[in-house]
Amino acid sequence: MPKEKHNPPISDEVRLRQLTVDEALLKLDKYLNDAFMAGLYRVKVIHGKGTGTIRQAARNYLARHPLVKSYRAGGYGEGGDGVTIVELD
């Protein structure tokens, strides 16, 4: 008999550092869908500080994503401007 596949639990964070904008947005989209399906309501997007290109692209994408209720920059102890905290609908 074939063994049943077990998916590991999904993390409450996704790392987008060192990706191109296109790679980062594809990864972010898949992650948001997976996180929503797993029942997560708050997740952390780690994009780093760097030039801000990935941060800006990710936040623009989050602003129009149908599963995103709200998002904000990370606060003290959350990663500051290097992360974005996202609440899913």
N, C-alpha and C positions, 0 to 999 in steps of 0.2 A: 504494500500500500504506500502511496506517496505521502510524504510527511507534509503536514500543514505548515505553511509559511507564517512566521510570526514577525511582524514589523516591530522594530525597537521603538520605544516611546520617543516622540518627537521632542526635541530640545525647545526651550522657551527663548532661544536666541539663534540668529543666523548671522554668519560672518561674510561680509562682502568686500573686505579689504583685499587689495592687490588684484582686483578683477577689472576688466574693462566695464564701461557703463552698460553695454549690451549684455554682457555676461551677468553683471550684478542685477540688472532688472529681471532677467529670466529666472535667476536663482531666487530673487525676492518674490516674484509672482508665484512660483511653485511652492515656496515656503509658506506664504500667507494662506494659500489654499489648503496645504497639508495641516498647518496649525489650526485653522478654522475647523477642519474635519476632525481633528483630534480633540476639539473642545477647549482649546486654549483661548483665553480672552485678553491676555496681555503678553506681548512679546517684545524682545529687544533686537533691534537691527544694528549690528556693529559695522560701521563703515569707516571708522577712523577719522582723523582730523585732516591730515595731508593738505591737498589743494582745495578740498571741499567739493570736488566734482561729483564723486559718488554720493556724498551726503545730499547735495542739491538735487541730483537726479532721483535718488530714492524718495526724498520728501515730495518732490513734484509728482512722482508716481503714486505715493500713498494718498495724496490729496484727492486723487480721482479713482482710487480703487474701491469697488463696491463693498468689500468686506471690512474696510477700515472705518471705524467709528470716530477715532481721533488719533492724533500723534503729537509728540512733543520732543524737544531735545532732552537728553538725559540730564538729570540733576546731579548735585553733589553726591558722590558715592555710587552713581549709576554709570559713569563714564563720560559725563559732560557732553561736549559737542561731538565727541567721537561715536556717540550712539544716538539712536532715535527710539523712543518708547512708543509702542503702537498698541492701541486698544481695538480689538476686533468686535464687530457688531454681532 
